Amino acid sequence: MRIDDYNAAKALTEKLKESLPIKTRAGKEFLKTLKQKGEEADPDREF
């Protein structure tokens, strides 16, 4: 991937850093895998 505008890419990177950490919830397949491994599979848990 080529960066055409280094300054724009740098500014975008800084904006993304301000949004970290990015929270997400597990999908159905991941929850199923957790259950199979005997792990807690709470669909409302944020990762």
mmCIF entry with sequence, helices, sheets and N, C-alpha, C, O atoms, coordinates in Angstrom:
data_MODEL
# 
_entry.id   MODEL 
# 
_entity.id                         1 
_entity.type                       polymer 
_entity.pdbx_number_of_molecules   1 
# 
_entity_poly.entity_id                      1 
_entity_poly.type                           'polypeptide(L)' 
_entity_poly.nstd_linkage                   no 
_entity_poly.nstd_monomer                   no 
_entity_poly.pdbx_seq_one_letter_code       MRIDDYNAAKALTEKLKESLPIKTRAGKEFLKTLKQKGEEADPDREF 
_entity_poly.pdbx_seq_one_letter_code_can   MRIDDYNAAKALTEKLKESLPIKTRAGKEFLKTLKQKGEEADPDREF 
_entity_poly.pdbx_strand_id                 A 
# 
loop_
_entity_poly_seq.entity_id 
_entity_poly_seq.num 
_entity_poly_seq.mon_id 
_entity_poly_seq.hetero 
1 1  MET n 
1 2  ARG n 
1 3  ILE n 
1 4  ASP n 
1 5  ASP n 
1 6  TYR n 
1 7  ASN n 
1 8  ALA n 
1 9  ALA n 
1 10 LYS n 
1 11 ALA n 
1 12 LEU n 
1 13 THR n 
1 14 GLU n 
1 15 LYS n 
1 16 LEU n 
1 17 LYS n 
1 18 GLU n 
1 19 SER n 
1 20 LEU n 
1 21 PRO n 
1 22 ILE n 
1 23 LYS n 
1 24 THR n 
1 25 ARG n 
1 26 ALA n 
1 27 GLY n 
1 28 LYS n 
1 29 GLU n 
1 30 PHE n 
1 31 LEU n 
1 32 LYS n 
1 33 THR n 
1 34 LEU n 
1 35 LYS n 
1 36 GLN n 
1 37 LYS n 
1 38 GLY n 
1 39 GLU n 
1 40 GLU n 
1 41 ALA n 
1 42 ASP n 
1 43 PRO n 
1 44 ASP n 
1 45 ARG n 
1 46 GLU n 
1 47 PHE n 
# 
_struct_asym.id          A 
_struct_asym.entity_id   1 
# 
loop_
_struct_conf.conf_type_id 
_struct_conf.id 
_struct_conf.pdbx_PDB_helix_id 
_struct_conf.beg_label_comp_id 
_struct_conf.beg_label_asym_id 
_struct_conf.beg_label_seq_id 
_struct_conf.pdbx_beg_PDB_ins_code 
_struct_conf.end_label_comp_id 
_struct_conf.end_label_asym_id 
_struct_conf.end_label_seq_id 
_struct_conf.pdbx_end_PDB_ins_code 
_struct_conf.beg_auth_comp_id 
_struct_conf.beg_auth_asym_id 
_struct_conf.beg_auth_seq_id 
_struct_conf.end_auth_comp_id 
_struct_conf.end_auth_asym_id 
_struct_conf.end_auth_seq_id 
_struct_conf.pdbx_PDB_helix_class 
_struct_conf.details 
_struct_conf.pdbx_PDB_helix_length 
HELX_P HELX_P1 AA1 TYR A 6  ? GLU A 18 ? TYR A 6  GLU A 18 1 ? 13 
HELX_P HELX_P2 AA2 LYS A 28 ? GLN A 36 ? LYS A 28 GLN A 36 1 ? 9  
# 
_struct_conf_type.id          HELX_P 
_struct_conf_type.criteria    ? 
_struct_conf_type.reference   ? 
# 
loop_
_atom_site.group_PDB 
_atom_site.id 
_atom_site.type_symbol 
_atom_site.label_atom_id 
_atom_site.label_alt_id 
_atom_site.label_comp_id 
_atom_site.label_asym_id 
_atom_site.label_entity_id 
_atom_site.label_seq_id 
_atom_site.pdbx_PDB_ins_code 
_atom_site.Cartn_x 
_atom_site.Cartn_y 
_atom_site.Cartn_z 
_atom_site.occupancy 
_atom_site.B_iso_or_equiv 
_atom_site.pdbx_formal_charge 
_atom_site.auth_seq_id 
_atom_site.auth_comp_id 
_atom_site.auth_asym_id 
_atom_site.auth_atom_id 
_atom_site.pdbx_PDB_model_num 
ATOM 1   N N  . MET A 1 1  ? 0.842   -1.174  0.000  1.00 0.00 ? 1  MET A N  1 
ATOM 2   C CA . MET A 1 1  ? 0.000   0.000   0.000  1.00 0.00 ? 1  MET A CA 1 
ATOM 3   C C  . MET A 1 1  ? 0.884   1.232   0.000  1.00 0.00 ? 1  MET A C  1 
ATOM 4   O O  . MET A 1 1  ? 1.822   1.331   0.791  1.00 0.00 ? 1  MET A O  1 
ATOM 5   N N  . ARG A 1 2  ? 0.595   2.142   -0.857 1.00 0.00 ? 2  ARG A N  1 
ATOM 6   C CA . ARG A 1 2  ? 1.391   3.353   -0.979 1.00 0.00 ? 2  ARG A CA 1 
ATOM 7   C C  . ARG A 1 2  ? 0.658   4.512   -0.320 1.00 0.00 ? 2  ARG A C  1 
ATOM 8   O O  . ARG A 1 2  ? -0.541  4.695   -0.529 1.00 0.00 ? 2  ARG A O  1 
ATOM 9   N N  . ILE A 1 3  ? 1.375   5.285   0.468  1.00 0.00 ? 3  ILE A N  1 
ATOM 10  C CA . ILE A 1 3  ? 0.804   6.473   1.100  1.00 0.00 ? 3  ILE A CA 1 
ATOM 11  C C  . ILE A 1 3  ? 1.107   7.669   0.204  1.00 0.00 ? 3  ILE A C  1 
ATOM 12  O O  . ILE A 1 3  ? 2.265   8.049   0.030  1.00 0.00 ? 3  ILE A O  1 
ATOM 13  N N  . ASP A 1 4  ? 0.057   8.254   -0.361 1.00 0.00 ? 4  ASP A N  1 
ATOM 14  C CA . ASP A 1 4  ? 0.220   9.385   -1.266 1.00 0.00 ? 4  ASP A CA 1 
ATOM 15  C C  . ASP A 1 4  ? 0.437   10.688  -0.508 1.00 0.00 ? 4  ASP A C  1 
ATOM 16  O O  . ASP A 1 4  ? 1.167   11.568  -0.965 1.00 0.00 ? 4  ASP A O  1 
ATOM 17  N N  . ASP A 1 5  ? -0.196  10.804  0.644  1.00 0.00 ? 5  ASP A N  1 
ATOM 18  C CA . ASP A 1 5  ? -0.100  12.039  1.416  1.00 0.00 ? 5  ASP A CA 1 
ATOM 19  C C  . ASP A 1 5  ? 0.302   11.679  2.849  1.00 0.00 ? 5  ASP A C  1 
ATOM 20  O O  . ASP A 1 5  ? -0.544  11.344  3.678  1.00 0.00 ? 5  ASP A O  1 
ATOM 21  N N  . TYR A 1 6  ? 1.588   11.752  3.119  1.00 0.00 ? 6  TYR A N  1 
ATOM 22  C CA . TYR A 1 6  ? 2.117   11.340  4.418  1.00 0.00 ? 6  TYR A CA 1 
ATOM 23  C C  . TYR A 1 6  ? 1.468   12.119  5.554  1.00 0.00 ? 6  TYR A C  1 
ATOM 24  O O  . TYR A 1 6  ? 1.123   11.528  6.577  1.00 0.00 ? 6  TYR A O  1 
ATOM 25  N N  . ASN A 1 7  ? 1.294   13.420  5.404  1.00 0.00 ? 7  ASN A N  1 
ATOM 26  C CA . ASN A 1 7  ? 0.718   14.241  6.473  1.00 0.00 ? 7  ASN A CA 1 
ATOM 27  C C  . ASN A 1 7  ? -0.734  13.844  6.768  1.00 0.00 ? 7  ASN A C  1 
ATOM 28  O O  . ASN A 1 7  ? -1.145  13.812  7.928  1.00 0.00 ? 7  ASN A O  1 
ATOM 29  N N  . ALA A 1 8  ? -1.499  13.545  5.731  1.00 0.00 ? 8  ALA A N  1 
ATOM 30  C CA . ALA A 1 8  ? -2.878  13.115  5.929  1.00 0.00 ? 8  ALA A CA 1 
ATOM 31  C C  . ALA A 1 8  ? -2.916  11.760  6.638  1.00 0.00 ? 8  ALA A C  1 
ATOM 32  O O  . ALA A 1 8  ? -3.748  11.536  7.518  1.00 0.00 ? 8  ALA A O  1 
ATOM 33  N N  . ALA A 1 9  ? -2.016  10.865  6.249  1.00 0.00 ? 9  ALA A N  1 
ATOM 34  C CA . ALA A 1 9  ? -1.946  9.550   6.881  1.00 0.00 ? 9  ALA A CA 1 
ATOM 35  C C  . ALA A 1 9  ? -1.556  9.683   8.345  1.00 0.00 ? 9  ALA A C  1 
ATOM 36  O O  . ALA A 1 9  ? -2.116  8.995   9.199  1.00 0.00 ? 9  ALA A O  1 
ATOM 37  N N  . LYS A 1 10 ? -0.623  10.543  8.639  1.00 0.00 ? 10 LYS A N  1 
ATOM 38  C CA . LYS A 1 10 ? -0.181  10.773  10.021 1.00 0.00 ? 10 LYS A CA 1 
ATOM 39  C C  . LYS A 1 10 ? -1.331  11.349  10.856 1.00 0.00 ? 10 LYS A C  1 
ATOM 40  O O  . LYS A 1 10 ? -1.537  10.924  11.992 1.00 0.00 ? 10 LYS A O  1 
ATOM 41  N N  . ALA A 1 11 ? -2.076  12.302  10.311 1.00 0.00 ? 11 ALA A N  1 
ATOM 42  C CA . ALA A 1 11 ? -3.209  12.907  11.019 1.00 0.00 ? 11 ALA A CA 1 
ATOM 43  C C  . ALA A 1 11 ? -4.295  11.868  11.287 1.00 0.00 ? 11 ALA A C  1 
ATOM 44  O O  . ALA A 1 11 ? -4.884  11.844  12.368 1.00 0.00 ? 11 ALA A O  1 
ATOM 45  N N  . LEU A 1 12 ? -4.556  11.012  10.303 1.00 0.00 ? 12 LEU A N  1 
ATOM 46  C CA . LEU A 1 12 ? -5.553  9.963   10.482 1.00 0.00 ? 12 LEU A CA 1 
ATOM 47  C C  . LEU A 1 12 ? -5.112  8.978   11.566 1.00 0.00 ? 12 LEU A C  1 
ATOM 48  O O  . LEU A 1 12 ? -5.929  8.540   12.375 1.00 0.00 ? 12 LEU A O  1 
ATOM 49  N N  . THR A 1 13 ? -3.846  8.636   11.585 1.00 0.00 ? 13 THR A N  1 
ATOM 50  C CA . THR A 1 13 ? -3.312  7.736   12.611 1.00 0.00 ? 13 THR A CA 1 
ATOM 51  C C  . THR A 1 13 ? -3.515  8.323   13.996 1.00 0.00 ? 13 THR A C  1 
ATOM 52  O O  . THR A 1 13 ? -3.882  7.600   14.923 1.00 0.00 ? 13 THR A O  1 
ATOM 53  N N  . GLU A 1 14 ? -3.286  9.605   14.155 1.00 0.00 ? 14 GLU A N  1 
ATOM 54  C CA . GLU A 1 14 ? -3.471  10.256  15.453 1.00 0.00 ? 14 GLU A CA 1 
ATOM 55  C C  . GLU A 1 14 ? -4.946  10.245  15.863 1.00 0.00 ? 14 GLU A C  1 
ATOM 56  O O  . GLU A 1 14 ? -5.257  10.031  17.035 1.00 0.00 ? 14 GLU A O  1 
ATOM 57  N N  . LYS A 1 15 ? -5.852  10.473  14.916 1.00 0.00 ? 15 LYS A N  1 
ATOM 58  C CA . LYS A 1 15 ? -7.282  10.422  15.220 1.00 0.00 ? 15 LYS A CA 1 
ATOM 59  C C  . LYS A 1 15 ? -7.694  9.021   15.661 1.00 0.00 ? 15 LYS A C  1 
ATOM 60  O O  . LYS A 1 15 ? -8.483  8.858   16.592 1.00 0.00 ? 15 LYS A O  1 
ATOM 61  N N  . LEU A 1 16 ? -7.149  8.013   14.980 1.00 0.00 ? 16 LEU A N  1 
ATOM 62  C CA . LEU A 1 16 ? -7.462  6.636   15.347 1.00 0.00 ? 16 LEU A CA 1 
ATOM 63  C C  . LEU A 1 16 ? -6.950  6.308   16.751 1.00 0.00 ? 16 LEU A C  1 
ATOM 64  O O  . LEU A 1 16 ? -7.631  5.616   17.508 1.00 0.00 ? 16 LEU A O  1 
ATOM 65  N N  . LYS A 1 17 ? -5.784  6.786   17.098 1.00 0.00 ? 17 LYS A N  1 
ATOM 66  C CA . LYS A 1 17 ? -5.217  6.542   18.426 1.00 0.00 ? 17 LYS A CA 1 
ATOM 67  C C  . LYS A 1 17 ? -6.123  7.109   19.516 1.00 0.00 ? 17 LYS A C  1 
ATOM 68  O O  . LYS A 1 17 ? -6.228  6.526   20.595 1.00 0.00 ? 17 LYS A O  1 
ATOM 69  N N  . GLU A 1 18 ? -6.776  8.239   19.246 1.00 0.00 ? 18 GLU A N  1 
ATOM 70  C CA . GLU A 1 18 ? -7.683  8.855   20.212 1.00 0.00 ? 18 GLU A CA 1 
ATOM 71  C C  . GLU A 1 18 ? -8.903  7.974   20.464 1.00 0.00 ? 18 GLU A C  1 
ATOM 72  O O  . GLU A 1 18 ? -9.541  8.084   21.511 1.00 0.00 ? 18 GLU A O  1 
ATOM 73  N N  . SER A 1 19 ? -9.231  7.105   19.515 1.00 0.00 ? 19 SER A N  1 
ATOM 74  C CA . SER A 1 19 ? -10.396 6.233   19.639 1.00 0.00 ? 19 SER A CA 1 
ATOM 75  C C  . SER A 1 19 ? -10.075 4.908   20.326 1.00 0.00 ? 19 SER A C  1 
ATOM 76  O O  . SER A 1 19 ? -10.973 4.102   20.567 1.00 0.00 ? 19 SER A O  1 
ATOM 77  N N  . LEU A 1 20 ? -8.816  4.681   20.640 1.00 0.00 ? 20 LEU A N  1 
ATOM 78  C CA . LEU A 1 20 ? -8.424  3.411   21.255 1.00 0.00 ? 20 LEU A CA 1 
ATOM 79  C C  . LEU A 1 20 ? -8.687  3.415   22.740 1.00 0.00 ? 20 LEU A C  1 
ATOM 80  O O  . LEU A 1 20 ? -8.619  4.482   23.349 1.00 0.00 ? 20 LEU A O  1 
ATOM 81  N N  . PRO A 1 21 ? -8.981  2.303   23.354 1.00 0.00 ? 21 PRO A N  1 
ATOM 82  C CA . PRO A 1 21 ? -9.195  1.009   22.700 1.00 0.00 ? 21 PRO A CA 1 
ATOM 83  C C  . PRO A 1 21 ? -10.565 0.949   22.028 1.00 0.00 ? 21 PRO A C  1 
ATOM 84  O O  . PRO A 1 21 ? -11.519 1.592   22.466 1.00 0.00 ? 21 PRO A O  1 
ATOM 85  N N  . ILE A 1 22 ? -10.638 0.184   20.985 1.00 0.00 ? 22 ILE A N  1 
ATOM 86  C CA . ILE A 1 22 ? -11.892 -0.015  20.270 1.00 0.00 ? 22 ILE A CA 1 
ATOM 87  C C  . ILE A 1 22 ? -12.584 -1.215  20.915 1.00 0.00 ? 22 ILE A C  1 
ATOM 88  O O  . ILE A 1 22 ? -12.033 -2.316  20.944 1.00 0.00 ? 22 ILE A O  1 
ATOM 89  N N  . LYS A 1 23 ? -13.776 -1.000  21.424 1.00 0.00 ? 23 LYS A N  1 
ATOM 90  C CA . LYS A 1 23 ? -14.518 -2.075  22.095 1.00 0.00 ? 23 LYS A CA 1 
ATOM 91  C C  . LYS A 1 23 ? -15.345 -2.847  21.081 1.00 0.00 ? 23 LYS A C  1 
ATOM 92  O O  . LYS A 1 23 ? -15.876 -2.285  20.124 1.00 0.00 ? 23 LYS A O  1 
ATOM 93  N N  . THR A 1 24 ? -15.438 -4.131  21.313 1.00 0.00 ? 24 THR A N  1 
ATOM 94  C CA . THR A 1 24 ? -16.233 -4.992  20.438 1.00 0.00 ? 24 THR A CA 1 
ATOM 95  C C  . THR A 1 24 ? -16.861 -6.104  21.261 1.00 0.00 ? 24 THR A C  1 
ATOM 96  O O  . THR A 1 24 ? -16.448 -6.364  22.391 1.00 0.00 ? 24 THR A O  1 
ATOM 97  N N  . ARG A 1 25 ? -17.833 -6.739  20.703 1.00 0.00 ? 25 ARG A N  1 
ATOM 98  C CA . ARG A 1 25 ? -18.471 -7.899  21.337 1.00 0.00 ? 25 ARG A CA 1 
ATOM 99  C C  . ARG A 1 25 ? -18.203 -9.120  20.463 1.00 0.00 ? 25 ARG A C  1 
ATOM 100 O O  . ARG A 1 25 ? -18.010 -9.009  19.252 1.00 0.00 ? 25 ARG A O  1 
ATOM 101 N N  . ALA A 1 26 ? -18.197 -10.274 21.099 1.00 0.00 ? 26 ALA A N  1 
ATOM 102 C CA . ALA A 1 26 ? -17.924 -11.523 20.390 1.00 0.00 ? 26 ALA A CA 1 
ATOM 103 C C  . ALA A 1 26 ? -19.081 -11.894 19.477 1.00 0.00 ? 26 ALA A C  1 
ATOM 104 O O  . ALA A 1 26 ? -20.247 -11.680 19.807 1.00 0.00 ? 26 ALA A O  1 
ATOM 105 N N  . GLY A 1 27 ? -18.738 -12.448 18.333 1.00 0.00 ? 27 GLY A N  1 
ATOM 106 C CA . GLY A 1 27 ? -19.751 -12.949 17.407 1.00 0.00 ? 27 GLY A CA 1 
ATOM 107 C C  . GLY A 1 27 ? -20.195 -14.351 17.786 1.00 0.00 ? 27 GLY A C  1 
ATOM 108 O O  . GLY A 1 27 ? -19.626 -14.969 18.686 1.00 0.00 ? 27 GLY A O  1 
ATOM 109 N N  . LYS A 1 28 ? -21.202 -14.844 17.104 1.00 0.00 ? 28 LYS A N  1 
ATOM 110 C CA . LYS A 1 28 ? -21.784 -16.149 17.428 1.00 0.00 ? 28 LYS A CA 1 
ATOM 111 C C  . LYS A 1 28 ? -20.761 -17.278 17.365 1.00 0.00 ? 28 LYS A C  1 
ATOM 112 O O  . LYS A 1 28 ? -20.725 -18.129 18.255 1.00 0.00 ? 28 LYS A O  1 
ATOM 113 N N  . GLU A 1 29 ? -19.938 -17.295 16.336 1.00 0.00 ? 29 GLU A N  1 
ATOM 114 C CA . GLU A 1 29 ? -18.960 -18.372 16.184 1.00 0.00 ? 29 GLU A CA 1 
ATOM 115 C C  . GLU A 1 29 ? -17.918 -18.346 17.299 1.00 0.00 ? 29 GLU A C  1 
ATOM 116 O O  . GLU A 1 29 ? -17.523 -19.397 17.803 1.00 0.00 ? 29 GLU A O  1 
ATOM 117 N N  . PHE A 1 30 ? -17.473 -17.156 17.682 1.00 0.00 ? 30 PHE A N  1 
ATOM 118 C CA . PHE A 1 30 ? -16.492 -17.042 18.758 1.00 0.00 ? 30 PHE A CA 1 
ATOM 119 C C  . PHE A 1 30 ? -17.104 -17.479 20.084 1.00 0.00 ? 30 PHE A C  1 
ATOM 120 O O  . PHE A 1 30 ? -16.455 -18.172 20.868 1.00 0.00 ? 30 PHE A O  1 
ATOM 121 N N  . LEU A 1 31 ? -18.355 -17.076 20.342 1.00 0.00 ? 31 LEU A N  1 
ATOM 122 C CA . LEU A 1 31 ? -19.040 -17.497 21.563 1.00 0.00 ? 31 LEU A CA 1 
ATOM 123 C C  . LEU A 1 31 ? -19.171 -19.021 21.607 1.00 0.00 ? 31 LEU A C  1 
ATOM 124 O O  . LEU A 1 31 ? -19.003 -19.638 22.659 1.00 0.00 ? 31 LEU A O  1 
ATOM 125 N N  . LYS A 1 32 ? -19.468 -19.610 20.466 1.00 0.00 ? 32 LYS A N  1 
ATOM 126 C CA . LYS A 1 32 ? -19.587 -21.068 20.382 1.00 0.00 ? 32 LYS A CA 1 
ATOM 127 C C  . LYS A 1 32 ? -18.247 -21.732 20.702 1.00 0.00 ? 32 LYS A C  1 
ATOM 128 O O  . LYS A 1 32 ? -18.199 -22.726 21.426 1.00 0.00 ? 32 LYS A O  1 
ATOM 129 N N  . THR A 1 33 ? -17.179 -21.187 20.170 1.00 0.00 ? 33 THR A N  1 
ATOM 130 C CA . THR A 1 33 ? -15.847 -21.720 20.439 1.00 0.00 ? 33 THR A CA 1 
ATOM 131 C C  . THR A 1 33 ? -15.503 -21.607 21.918 1.00 0.00 ? 33 THR A C  1 
ATOM 132 O O  . THR A 1 33 ? -14.948 -22.539 22.500 1.00 0.00 ? 33 THR A O  1 
ATOM 133 N N  . LEU A 1 34 ? -15.827 -20.480 22.525 1.00 0.00 ? 34 LEU A N  1 
ATOM 134 C CA . LEU A 1 34 ? -15.556 -20.310 23.955 1.00 0.00 ? 34 LEU A CA 1 
ATOM 135 C C  . LEU A 1 34 ? -16.298 -21.358 24.776 1.00 0.00 ? 34 LEU A C  1 
ATOM 136 O O  . LEU A 1 34 ? -15.726 -21.968 25.680 1.00 0.00 ? 34 LEU A O  1 
ATOM 137 N N  . LYS A 1 35 ? -17.559 -21.561 24.461 1.00 0.00 ? 35 LYS A N  1 
ATOM 138 C CA . LYS A 1 35 ? -18.359 -22.561 25.192 1.00 0.00 ? 35 LYS A CA 1 
ATOM 139 C C  . LYS A 1 35 ? -17.755 -23.951 25.048 1.00 0.00 ? 35 LYS A C  1 
ATOM 140 O O  . LYS A 1 35 ? -17.696 -24.707 26.018 1.00 0.00 ? 35 LYS A O  1 
ATOM 141 N N  . GLN A 1 36 ? -17.305 -24.293 23.838 1.00 0.00 ? 36 GLN A N  1 
ATOM 142 C CA . GLN A 1 36 ? -16.709 -25.602 23.600 1.00 0.00 ? 36 GLN A CA 1 
ATOM 143 C C  . GLN A 1 36 ? -15.441 -25.800 24.424 1.00 0.00 ? 36 GLN A C  1 
ATOM 144 O O  . GLN A 1 36 ? -15.111 -26.924 24.804 1.00 0.00 ? 36 GLN A O  1 
ATOM 145 N N  . LYS A 1 37 ? -14.739 -24.718 24.695 1.00 0.00 ? 37 LYS A N  1 
ATOM 146 C CA . LYS A 1 37 ? -13.502 -24.792 25.473 1.00 0.00 ? 37 LYS A CA 1 
ATOM 147 C C  . LYS A 1 37 ? -13.753 -24.648 26.967 1.00 0.00 ? 37 LYS A C  1 
ATOM 148 O O  . LYS A 1 37 ? -12.815 -24.642 27.764 1.00 0.00 ? 37 LYS A O  1 
ATOM 149 N N  . GLY A 1 38 ? -15.030 -24.530 27.345 1.00 0.00 ? 38 GLY A N  1 
ATOM 150 C CA . GLY A 1 38 ? -15.377 -24.425 28.752 1.00 0.00 ? 38 GLY A CA 1 
ATOM 151 C C  . GLY A 1 38 ? -15.183 -23.034 29.330 1.00 0.00 ? 38 GLY A C  1 
ATOM 152 O O  . GLY A 1 38 ? -15.151 -22.868 30.550 1.00 0.00 ? 38 GLY A O  1 
ATOM 153 N N  . GLU A 1 39 ? -15.053 -22.039 28.474 1.00 0.00 ? 39 GLU A N  1 
ATOM 154 C CA . GLU A 1 39 ? -14.875 -20.657 28.911 1.00 0.00 ? 39 GLU A CA 1 
ATOM 155 C C  . GLU A 1 39 ? -16.229 -19.987 29.070 1.00 0.00 ? 39 GLU A C  1 
ATOM 156 O O  . GLU A 1 39 ? -17.230 -20.426 28.504 1.00 0.00 ? 39 GLU A O  1 
ATOM 157 N N  . GLU A 1 40 ? -16.238 -18.921 29.849 1.00 0.00 ? 40 GLU A N  1 
ATOM 158 C CA . GLU A 1 40 ? -17.454 -18.122 29.990 1.00 0.00 ? 40 GLU A CA 1 
ATOM 159 C C  . GLU A 1 40 ? -17.777 -17.487 28.650 1.00 0.00 ? 40 GLU A C  1 
ATOM 160 O O  . GLU A 1 40 ? -16.906 -16.902 28.007 1.00 0.00 ? 40 GLU A O  1 
ATOM 161 N N  . ALA A 1 41 ? -19.021 -17.601 28.231 1.00 0.00 ? 41 ALA A N  1 
ATOM 162 C CA . ALA A 1 41 ? -19.416 -17.072 26.921 1.00 0.00 ? 41 ALA A CA 1 
ATOM 163 C C  . ALA A 1 41 ? -20.565 -16.093 27.097 1.00 0.00 ? 41 ALA A C  1 
ATOM 164 O O  . ALA A 1 41 ? -21.709 -16.399 26.761 1.00 0.00 ? 41 ALA A O  1 
ATOM 165 N N  . ASP A 1 42 ? -20.261 -14.932 27.616 1.00 0.00 ? 42 ASP A N  1 
ATOM 166 C CA . ASP A 1 42 ? -21.264 -13.891 27.839 1.00 0.00 ? 42 ASP A CA 1 
ATOM 167 C C  . ASP A 1 42 ? -21.353 -13.011 26.593 1.00 0.00 ? 42 ASP A C  1 
ATOM 168 O O  . ASP A 1 42 ? -20.388 -12.318 26.270 1.00 0.00 ? 42 ASP A O  1 
ATOM 169 N N  . PRO A 1 43 ? -22.481 -13.018 25.887 1.00 0.00 ? 43 PRO A N  1 
ATOM 170 C CA . PRO A 1 43 ? -22.594 -12.235 24.651 1.00 0.00 ? 43 PRO A CA 1 
ATOM 171 C C  . PRO A 1 43 ? -22.537 -10.720 24.878 1.00 0.00 ? 43 PRO A C  1 
ATOM 172 O O  . PRO A 1 43 ? -22.319 -9.966  23.929 1.00 0.00 ? 43 PRO A O  1 
ATOM 173 N N  . ASP A 1 44 ? -22.729 -10.267 26.115 1.00 0.00 ? 44 ASP A N  1 
ATOM 174 C CA . ASP A 1 44 ? -22.676 -8.839  26.391 1.00 0.00 ? 44 ASP A CA 1 
ATOM 175 C C  . ASP A 1 44 ? -21.299 -8.360  26.844 1.00 0.00 ? 44 ASP A C  1 
ATOM 176 O O  . ASP A 1 44 ? -21.097 -7.167  27.070 1.00 0.00 ? 44 ASP A O  1 
ATOM 177 N N  . ARG A 1 45 ? -20.360 -9.285  26.975 1.00 0.00 ? 45 ARG A N  1 
ATOM 178 C CA . ARG A 1 45 ? -18.999 -8.918  27.396 1.00 0.00 ? 45 ARG A CA 1 
ATOM 179 C C  . ARG A 1 45 ? -18.290 -8.149  26.285 1.00 0.00 ? 45 ARG A C  1 
ATOM 180 O O  . ARG A 1 45 ? -18.347 -8.530  25.116 1.00 0.00 ? 45 ARG A O  1 
ATOM 181 N N  . GLU A 1 46 ? -17.632 -7.080  26.661 1.00 0.00 ? 46 GLU A N  1 
ATOM 182 C CA . GLU A 1 46 ? -16.872 -6.302  25.687 1.00 0.00 ? 46 GLU A CA 1 
ATOM 183 C C  . GLU A 1 46 ? -15.412 -6.720  25.723 1.00 0.00 ? 46 GLU A C  1 
ATOM 184 O O  . GLU A 1 46 ? -14.846 -6.966  26.788 1.00 0.00 ? 46 GLU A O  1 
ATOM 185 N N  . PHE A 1 47 ? -14.818 -6.795  24.551 1.00 0.00 ? 47 PHE A N  1 
ATOM 186 C CA . PHE A 1 47 ? -13.397 -7.131  24.413 1.00 0.00 ? 47 PHE A CA 1 
ATOM 187 C C  . PHE A 1 47 ? -12.641 -5.926  23.903 1.00 0.00 ? 47 PHE A C  1 
ATOM 188 O O  . PHE A 1 47 ? -11.426 -5.993  23.715 1.00 0.00 ? 47 PHE A O  1 
# 
